[in-house]
Amino acid sequence: MPSAFAARYSGEVAQHLDAGKAYLDQRNYEDARIEFNLALHADPNCTDALNNLGVSCLREGNFKDAKSYFESALRLEPHYCPSLNNLAEIYYLQGDLDDAIILYREALPLANDRQFEIHTNLANALRDKNQFKEAIEHYKEAIREDPHFAPAYNGFAKLSLSAQSYDVAYRQALKAVQLKPDYATAYFHLGLAETARKHRLEAVKAFMLSLRYEKNPSYARETQQLIDRLGYSTVGQHELDQYQDTLKRGDVDLHGKNTMIALGDQAPKPSLASAQQLITERQWSQAEHKLETLLKMPGMEDPVLLNDLGLTLAAQKQYQKAVSYYKRAIDLSRGKCFTASYNLGQIYRAQGNLADAEKEFHSAISSASEQNKMFPLAHNALGLVLKQKGDTQGAEAAYKMAISQAGTDLPVVHFNYAILLEKTERTREAVREYSNYLRLAPEGSNVKHAQARLKRLGVDS
């Protein structure tokens, strides 16, 4: 079989790249990296080697090294589409949707015969930002370019669920599983659509098929929880196989014509998005009312919604009710909604309940880490609690972790760390951190305090 890399590289380099790619496909990441490093040794400008080294790290959840490799490839070749797409995926997985969207847009015209894939990735990011109308256009374009690309239909199904267009969600998820019969996430979306359409037995069957193919233990637990809540005893394997065959044949009740185009034309109502906009505008009571209304709708009990509702109540000093919603969000997500743990910890800290606050901040940090995400806010809050408890060593470690994760995005940590350093009589280090805070936040809320403390320490800010 001819080398896929022969046109770009010498025989030795192409040989190592082919071998590395074969190991990558086998999920043998250690041997894959050996081959890609050999290719890089033979040709230090080999962008394919750098990109695939990044892919091997990304698949193992090592975002830091993956990002470094992708950025190195792009320094050599700024318009190298695979690394643009892969770097965008890291931003997407870390929740940085704005940067992900920028990179997907940059990669799209460079993608040649893989544009359908980037259209889908871009649509997913736009969908998660509740920019439904534009997301739909990219899903449609992906499907036009490759009508057999199951992830496009699956992403469209998830969007339709968010838009409460449950029949459309059902159709798109059904198409995804017909194209890819082992697609765990598509069966999951099919189950959510059937739950909302009040087809409880079919929902259970769809969720059970999702479990059949799901490899992520936490996702499997979430799916099993949904099955348990639907209240049906386990469906027999023969009945489940028959149901799957029915799905494959398309011999199911679709309730009318295909409405994919209609959904795009009618601009779905981003109800949760509008509530979150009210939160951004600090219109707490209006946001609370909208979220309460959403919560009463079938299938709308969602950890994000519950967490947002807790936030609106806490802002109105209704702490007891806020705590109950945060706990519901944590329980429903099986601890995965780490922002709810953080918000719950903040209420406990404000109430002087330092033990429970510390516990929740640790939970938030642990949950975020399990999902390959950083949470510098939680590390900073943990530092504040540990300092109050007299654990200066633990507080310092927490502040340092917050600074390393946040970079320049959370200046207040430098101020908090400086106070701790000053308290422990490490004057030079305290001066450094106060100065860092003033440099990063020249108009921050603690500027006068930082300047006063520097003056007290004999430094003219």
FIMAR-6953 format. One record per residue (C-alpha): residue number from 1; x negated, y, z negated. Coordinates in nm, 2 decimals. Layout:
NODE  resi      c1      c2      c3
NODE   NUM       X       Y       Z
...
//
This chain:
NODE  resi      c1      c2      c3
NODE     1    0.00    0.00    0.00
NODE     2   -0.15    0.34    0.10
NODE     3   -0.25    0.58   -0.18
NODE     4    0.00    0.85   -0.25
NODE     5   -0.29    1.09   -0.33
NODE     6   -0.52    1.01   -0.03
NODE     7   -0.42    1.32    0.16
NODE     8   -0.53    1.55   -0.13
NODE     9   -0.83    1.38   -0.28
NODE    10   -1.14    1.17   -0.21
NODE    11   -1.11    0.79   -0.23
NODE    12   -1.25    0.76   -0.58
NODE    13   -1.02    1.03   -0.72
NODE    14   -0.72    0.89   -0.54
NODE    15   -0.79    0.54   -0.67
NODE    16   -0.80    0.66   -1.03
NODE    17   -0.48    0.86   -0.98
NODE    18   -0.30    0.56   -0.83
NODE    19   -0.41    0.34   -1.12
NODE    20   -0.31    0.60   -1.37
NODE    21    0.03    0.64   -1.21
NODE    22    0.09    0.27   -1.22
NODE    23    0.01    0.26   -1.60
NODE    24    0.23    0.56   -1.65
NODE    25    0.52    0.38   -1.48
NODE    26    0.46    0.09   -1.72
NODE    27    0.46    0.33   -2.02
NODE    28    0.10    0.23   -2.09
NODE    29    0.00    0.58   -2.17
NODE    30   -0.34    0.51   -2.32
NODE    31   -0.48    0.34   -2.01
NODE    32   -0.30    0.59   -1.79
NODE    33   -0.50    0.87   -1.97
NODE    34   -0.82    0.68   -1.92
NODE    35   -0.77    0.67   -1.54
NODE    36   -0.65    1.03   -1.52
NODE    37   -0.96    1.15   -1.72
NODE    38   -1.18    0.95   -1.48
NODE    39   -1.01    1.13   -1.19
NODE    40   -1.07    1.46   -1.36
NODE    41   -1.43    1.38   -1.43
NODE    42   -1.48    1.31   -1.05
NODE    43   -1.29    1.63   -0.96
NODE    44   -1.25    1.89   -1.23
NODE    45   -1.00    2.08   -1.01
NODE    46   -0.76    1.78   -0.98
NODE    47   -0.42    1.93   -1.07
NODE    48   -0.25    1.59   -1.03
NODE    49   -0.47    1.44   -1.30
NODE    50   -0.40    1.74   -1.54
NODE    51   -0.03    1.72   -1.47
NODE    52   -0.01    1.35   -1.53
NODE    53   -0.21    1.37   -1.85
NODE    54    0.05    1.62   -1.96
NODE    55    0.33    1.38   -1.86
NODE    56    0.18    1.10   -2.07
NODE    57    0.17    1.33   -2.37
NODE    58    0.52    1.47   -2.30
NODE    59    0.67    1.12   -2.29
NODE    60    0.51    1.05   -2.64
NODE    61    0.65    1.37   -2.78
NODE    62    0.32    1.54   -2.80
NODE    63    0.44    1.88   -2.68
NODE    64    0.13    2.07   -2.78
NODE    65   -0.12    1.87   -2.57
NODE    66    0.13    1.83   -2.29
NODE    67    0.18    2.21   -2.27
NODE    68   -0.20    2.26   -2.26
NODE    69   -0.25    2.02   -1.97
NODE    70    0.04    2.18   -1.77
NODE    71   -0.10    2.52   -1.83
NODE    72   -0.45    2.41   -1.72
NODE    73   -0.30    2.27   -1.40
NODE    74   -0.12    2.60   -1.33
NODE    75   -0.44    2.81   -1.39
NODE    76   -0.59    2.61   -1.11
NODE    77   -0.28    2.62   -0.89
NODE    78   -0.02    2.88   -1.01
NODE    79    0.25    2.75   -0.77
NODE    80    0.20    2.38   -0.85
NODE    81    0.57    2.27   -0.87
NODE    82    0.54    1.95   -1.09
NODE    83    0.36    2.14   -1.37
NODE    84    0.61    2.44   -1.35
NODE    85    0.89    2.19   -1.38
NODE    86    0.73    2.00   -1.66
NODE    87    0.63    2.31   -1.86
NODE    88    0.99    2.43   -1.82
NODE    89    1.11    2.10   -1.97
NODE    90    0.89    2.15   -2.28
NODE    91    1.05    2.49   -2.33
NODE    92    1.39    2.34   -2.28
NODE    93    1.33    2.06   -2.53
NODE    94    1.20    2.32   -2.78
NODE    95    1.52    2.53   -2.73
NODE    96    1.34    2.82   -2.55
NODE    97    1.61    2.84   -2.28
NODE    98    1.51    3.18   -2.14
NODE    99    1.15    3.07   -2.06
NODE   100    1.27    2.74   -1.93
NODE   101    1.51    2.91   -1.69
NODE   102    1.24    3.15   -1.57
NODE   103    1.01    2.85   -1.49
NODE   104    1.28    2.64   -1.33
NODE   105    1.37    2.94   -1.10
NODE   106    1.00    2.97   -1.01
NODE   107    0.97    2.60   -0.93
NODE   108    1.29    2.57   -0.73
NODE   109    1.17    2.71   -0.39
NODE   110    0.85    2.51   -0.42
NODE   111    1.02    2.18   -0.48
NODE   112    1.05    2.06   -0.12
NODE   113    1.23    1.73   -0.12
NODE   114    1.29    1.73   -0.50
NODE   115    1.50    2.05   -0.52
NODE   116    1.81    1.85   -0.64
NODE   117    1.62    1.76   -0.95
NODE   118    1.52    2.11   -1.04
NODE   119    1.87    2.24   -0.95
NODE   120    2.00    1.99   -1.22
NODE   121    1.73    2.09   -1.47
NODE   122    1.81    2.46   -1.42
NODE   123    2.19    2.39   -1.44
NODE   124    2.13    2.21   -1.78
NODE   125    1.95    2.51   -1.92
NODE   126    2.21    2.76   -1.79
NODE   127    2.48    2.53   -1.93
NODE   128    2.32    2.53   -2.28
NODE   129    2.31    2.91   -2.26
NODE   130    2.69    2.90   -2.19
NODE   131    2.63    3.05   -1.84
NODE   132    2.88    2.80   -1.70
NODE   133    2.97    2.96   -1.37
NODE   134    2.61    2.98   -1.24
NODE   135    2.53    2.63   -1.39
NODE   136    2.82    2.48   -1.19
NODE   137    2.68    2.62   -0.87
NODE   138    2.34    2.45   -0.93
NODE   139    2.51    2.12   -1.02
NODE   140    2.71    2.14   -0.69
NODE   141    2.39    2.22   -0.50
NODE   142    2.21    1.93   -0.66
NODE   143    2.50    1.70   -0.56
NODE   144    2.50    1.84   -0.21
NODE   145    2.13    1.77   -0.17
NODE   146    2.15    1.42   -0.32
NODE   147    2.50    1.28   -0.37
NODE   148    2.34    0.98   -0.55
NODE   149    2.15    1.17   -0.82
NODE   150    2.33    1.05   -1.14
NODE   151    2.18    1.31   -1.38
NODE   152    2.36    1.59   -1.19
NODE   153    2.70    1.44   -1.24
NODE   154    2.61    1.36   -1.61
NODE   155    2.51    1.73   -1.67
NODE   156    2.82    1.84   -1.50
NODE   157    3.02    1.61   -1.73
NODE   158    2.86    1.77   -2.04
NODE   159    2.94    2.12   -1.92
NODE   160    3.30    2.02   -1.85
NODE   161    3.33    1.89   -2.21
NODE   162    3.21    2.22   -2.34
NODE   163    3.46    2.40   -2.11
NODE   164    3.74    2.17   -2.25
NODE   165    3.80    2.05   -1.89
NODE   166    3.83    1.69   -2.00
NODE   167    3.97    1.53   -1.68
NODE   168    3.68    1.68   -1.48
NODE   169    3.43    1.56   -1.75
NODE   170    3.58    1.21   -1.71
NODE   171    3.53    1.22   -1.33
NODE   172    3.18    1.34   -1.34
NODE   173    3.07    1.09   -1.61
NODE   174    3.25    0.81   -1.42
NODE   175    3.05    0.90   -1.11
NODE   176    2.73    0.90   -1.31
NODE   177    2.78    0.55   -1.45
NODE   178    2.89    0.42   -1.11
NODE   179    2.56    0.54   -0.96
NODE   180    2.35    0.43   -1.27
NODE   181    2.53    0.15   -1.46
NODE   182    2.28    0.15   -1.74
NODE   183    2.31    0.53   -1.81
NODE   184    2.37    0.54   -2.19
NODE   185    2.43    0.92   -2.20
NODE   186    2.68    0.91   -1.92
NODE   187    2.88    0.64   -2.10
NODE   188    2.86    0.86   -2.41
NODE   189    3.01    1.16   -2.22
NODE   190    3.27    0.93   -2.08
NODE   191    3.37    0.83   -2.43
NODE   192    3.39    1.19   -2.54
NODE   193    3.62    1.27   -2.25
NODE   194    3.84    0.97   -2.32
NODE   195    3.85    1.07   -2.69
NODE   196    3.97    1.42   -2.60
NODE   197    4.23    1.27   -2.35
NODE   198    4.35    1.05   -2.64
NODE   199    4.26    0.73   -2.47
NODE   200    4.11    0.59   -2.79
NODE   201    4.06    0.22   -2.69
NODE   202    3.89    0.33   -2.36
NODE   203    3.67    0.57   -2.56
NODE   204    3.56    0.29   -2.79
NODE   205    3.47    0.08   -2.48
NODE   206    3.27    0.36   -2.33
NODE   207    3.08    0.43   -2.65
NODE   208    3.01    0.05   -2.68
NODE   209    2.86    0.05   -2.33
NODE   210    2.65    0.35   -2.43
NODE   211    2.52    0.15   -2.73
NODE   212    2.44   -0.14   -2.49
NODE   213    2.18    0.08   -2.31
NODE   214    2.08    0.34   -2.57
NODE   215    1.71    0.32   -2.68
NODE   216    1.71    0.61   -2.92
NODE   217    1.80    0.49   -3.27
NODE   218    1.94    0.82   -3.39
NODE   219    2.16    0.85   -3.08
NODE   220    2.28    0.50   -3.13
NODE   221    2.37    0.58   -3.49
NODE   222    2.57    0.89   -3.38
NODE   223    2.75    0.68   -3.12
NODE   224    2.83    0.41   -3.38
NODE   225    2.97    0.67   -3.61
NODE   226    3.21    0.79   -3.34
NODE   227    3.32    0.43   -3.28
NODE   228    3.39    0.39   -3.65
NODE   229    3.59    0.71   -3.67
NODE   230    3.81    0.60   -3.38
NODE   231    3.93    0.31   -3.60
NODE   232    3.92    0.02   -3.36
NODE   233    3.77   -0.32   -3.44
NODE   234    3.48   -0.43   -3.22
NODE   235    3.58   -0.50   -2.86
NODE   236    3.48   -0.85   -2.74
NODE   237    3.19   -0.87   -2.49
NODE   238    3.41   -1.03   -2.22
NODE   239    3.66   -0.74   -2.25
NODE   240    3.38   -0.49   -2.24
NODE   241    3.23   -0.65   -1.93
NODE   242    3.57   -0.64   -1.76
NODE   243    3.60   -0.27   -1.85
NODE   244    3.26   -0.20   -1.70
NODE   245    3.35   -0.38   -1.38
NODE   246    3.66   -0.17   -1.36
NODE   247    3.45    0.15   -1.39
NODE   248    3.21    0.03   -1.12
NODE   249    3.50   -0.03   -0.88
NODE   250    3.65    0.30   -0.96
NODE   251    3.98    0.12   -1.03
NODE   252    4.08    0.37   -1.30
NODE   253    4.33    0.64   -1.37
NODE   254    4.18    0.97   -1.25
NODE   255    4.49    1.18   -1.29
NODE   256    4.50    1.34   -0.95
NODE   257    4.25    1.48   -0.70
NODE   258    3.89    1.56   -0.75
NODE   259    3.87    1.90   -0.92
NODE   260    3.50    1.96   -0.92
NODE   261    3.54    2.26   -0.68
NODE   262    3.84    2.39   -0.88
NODE   263    3.64    2.39   -1.20
NODE   264    3.38    2.61   -1.03
NODE   265    3.64    2.84   -0.90
NODE   266    3.83    2.90   -1.22
NODE   267    3.54    3.01   -1.44
NODE   268    3.59    2.79   -1.75
NODE   269    3.65    2.96   -2.09
NODE   270    3.33    2.96   -2.29
NODE   271    3.52    2.98   -2.62
NODE   272    3.24    2.88   -2.85
NODE   273    3.01    3.12   -2.66
NODE   274    3.25    3.41   -2.72
NODE   275    3.25    3.33   -3.09
NODE   276    2.87    3.32   -3.10
NODE   277    2.87    3.66   -2.92
NODE   278    3.08    3.80   -3.20
NODE   279    2.83    3.66   -3.45
NODE   280    2.55    3.83   -3.26
NODE   281    2.75    4.15   -3.29
NODE   282    2.80    4.08   -3.66
NODE   283    3.18    4.09   -3.62
NODE   284    3.21    3.82   -3.89
NODE   285    3.59    3.81   -3.95
NODE   286    3.67    3.79   -3.58
NODE   287    3.41    3.52   -3.53
NODE   288    3.55    3.33   -3.82
NODE   289    3.91    3.34   -3.68
NODE   290    3.80    3.22   -3.34
NODE   291    3.59    2.94   -3.48
NODE   292    3.87    2.83   -3.71
NODE   293    4.10    2.82   -3.41
NODE   294    3.85    2.61   -3.21
NODE   295    3.81    2.37   -3.50
NODE   296    4.18    2.28   -3.49
NODE   297    4.16    2.17   -3.12
NODE   298    4.12    1.79   -3.05
NODE   299    3.76    1.67   -3.03
NODE   300    3.62    2.01   -3.12
NODE   301    3.47    1.92   -3.46
NODE   302    3.11    1.98   -3.37
NODE   303    2.80    2.04   -3.60
NODE   304    2.71    2.36   -3.41
NODE   305    3.06    2.50   -3.46
NODE   306    3.07    2.40   -3.83
NODE   307    2.73    2.56   -3.88
NODE   308    2.84    2.88   -3.71
NODE   309    3.16    2.89   -3.92
NODE   310    2.95    2.86   -4.23
NODE   311    2.73    3.14   -4.12
NODE   312    3.03    3.38   -4.07
NODE   313    3.16    3.29   -4.42
NODE   314    2.82    3.34   -4.59
NODE   315    2.79    3.68   -4.42
NODE   316    3.12    3.77   -4.59
NODE   317    2.99    3.64   -4.92
NODE   318    3.24    3.34   -4.92
NODE   319    2.95    3.12   -5.03
NODE   320    3.15    2.82   -5.16
NODE   321    3.34    2.78   -4.83
NODE   322    3.02    2.83   -4.64
NODE   323    2.85    2.55   -4.83
NODE   324    3.13    2.31   -4.75
NODE   325    3.10    2.38   -4.38
NODE   326    2.72    2.35   -4.38
NODE   327    2.75    2.01   -4.55
NODE   328    3.01    1.90   -4.30
NODE   329    2.77    2.00   -4.02
NODE   330    2.49    1.81   -4.18
NODE   331    2.70    1.50   -4.24
NODE   332    2.85    1.50   -3.89
NODE   333    2.51    1.53   -3.72
NODE   334    2.36    1.27   -3.96
NODE   335    2.11    1.54   -4.07
NODE   336    2.01    1.64   -3.71
NODE   337    2.16    1.99   -3.74
NODE   338    1.86    2.13   -3.92
NODE   339    1.98    2.49   -3.90
NODE   340    2.27    2.39   -4.12
NODE   341    2.02    2.26   -4.38
NODE   342    1.82    2.58   -4.35
NODE   343    2.13    2.80   -4.40
NODE   344    2.25    2.59   -4.69
NODE   345    1.90    2.63   -4.85
NODE   346    1.92    3.00   -4.81
NODE   347    2.25    3.01   -5.00
NODE   348    2.10    2.80   -5.28
NODE   349    1.79    3.03   -5.29
NODE   350    2.01    3.34   -5.32
NODE   351    2.20    3.18   -5.60
NODE   352    1.87    3.09   -5.79
NODE   353    1.92    2.72   -5.73
NODE   354    1.55    2.67   -5.64
NODE   355    1.55    2.29   -5.66
NODE   356    1.83    2.24   -5.41
NODE   357    1.70    2.51   -5.19
NODE   358    1.36    2.34   -5.17
NODE   359    1.53    2.01   -5.09
NODE   360    1.73    2.16   -4.80
NODE   361    1.43    2.34   -4.66
NODE   362    1.23    2.02   -4.66
NODE   363    1.52    1.84   -4.49
NODE   364    1.54    2.11   -4.23
NODE   365    1.17    2.09   -4.16
NODE   366    1.17    1.71   -4.15
NODE   367    1.48    1.69   -3.92
NODE   368    1.33    1.95   -3.68
NODE   369    1.00    1.76   -3.67
NODE   370    1.18    1.43   -3.59
NODE   371    1.33    1.61   -3.28
NODE   372    0.99    1.74   -3.18
NODE   373    1.08    2.10   -3.27
NODE   374    0.91    2.36   -3.48
NODE   375    1.09    2.55   -3.75
NODE   376    0.87    2.83   -3.89
NODE   377    1.16    3.01   -4.05
NODE   378    1.21    2.70   -4.28
NODE   379    0.84    2.69   -4.37
NODE   380    0.85    3.06   -4.46
NODE   381    1.16    3.01   -4.68
NODE   382    1.00    2.71   -4.84
NODE   383    0.70    2.92   -4.92
NODE   384    0.92    3.18   -5.09
NODE   385    1.09    2.91   -5.30
NODE   386    0.76    2.75   -5.40
NODE   387    0.61    3.08   -5.49
NODE   388    0.91    3.15   -5.72
NODE   389    0.86    2.81   -5.88
NODE   390    0.49    2.89   -5.95
NODE   391    0.35    2.65   -5.69
NODE   392    0.11    2.89   -5.53
NODE   393   -0.08    2.61   -5.35
NODE   394    0.23    2.47   -5.20
NODE   395    0.35    2.82   -5.10
NODE   396    0.03    2.90   -4.93
NODE   397    0.04    2.57   -4.73
NODE   398    0.40    2.66   -4.62
NODE   399    0.31    3.01   -4.52
NODE   400    0.01    2.89   -4.32
NODE   401    0.23    2.63   -4.14
NODE   402    0.49    2.91   -4.06
NODE   403    0.22    3.13   -3.92
NODE   404    0.07    2.85   -3.70
NODE   405    0.41    2.76   -3.56
NODE   406    0.54    3.11   -3.51
NODE   407    0.23    3.27   -3.36
NODE   408    0.32    3.64   -3.33
NODE   409    0.70    3.59   -3.35
NODE   410    0.75    3.60   -3.73
NODE   411    0.55    3.89   -3.87
NODE   412    0.72    3.88   -4.21
NODE   413    0.53    3.56   -4.30
NODE   414    0.21    3.76   -4.30
NODE   415    0.37    4.01   -4.54
NODE   416    0.49    3.73   -4.77
NODE   417    0.16    3.55   -4.75
NODE   418   -0.03    3.87   -4.83
NODE   419    0.18    3.92   -5.15
NODE   420    0.08    3.57   -5.26
NODE   421   -0.28    3.63   -5.18
NODE   422   -0.27    3.96   -5.38
NODE   423   -0.11    3.78   -5.67
NODE   424   -0.39    3.52   -5.67
NODE   425   -0.65    3.80   -5.66
NODE   426   -0.78    3.72   -5.31
NODE   427   -0.80    4.08   -5.21
NODE   428   -0.98    4.07   -4.88
NODE   429   -0.75    3.80   -4.75
NODE   430   -0.45    4.00   -4.87
NODE   431   -0.57    4.31   -4.69
NODE   432   -0.61    4.10   -4.37
NODE   433   -0.25    3.97   -4.39
NODE   434   -0.10    4.31   -4.47
NODE   435   -0.29    4.45   -4.17
NODE   436   -0.17    4.16   -3.95
NODE   437    0.19    4.24   -4.05
NODE   438    0.15    4.61   -3.97
NODE   439   -0.01    4.53   -3.64
NODE   440    0.27    4.29   -3.54
NODE   441    0.56    4.48   -3.68
NODE   442    0.48    4.86   -3.68
NODE   443    0.84    4.94   -3.73
NODE   444    0.93    4.64   -3.96
NODE   445    1.14    4.67   -4.27
NODE   446    0.84    4.61   -4.50
NODE   447    0.61    4.87   -4.34
NODE   448    0.62    5.12   -4.63
NODE   449    0.56    4.84   -4.88
NODE   450    0.27    4.70   -4.68
NODE   451    0.11    5.05   -4.65
NODE   452    0.16    5.12   -5.02
NODE   453    0.00    4.79   -5.11
NODE   454   -0.30    4.85   -4.88
NODE   455   -0.34    5.19   -5.04
NODE   456   -0.33    5.03   -5.38
NODE   457   -0.61    4.79   -5.27
NODE   458   -0.82    5.08   -5.15
NODE   459   -0.75    5.06   -4.78
NODE   460   -0.62    5.34   -4.56
NODE   461   -0.37    5.18   -4.32
//
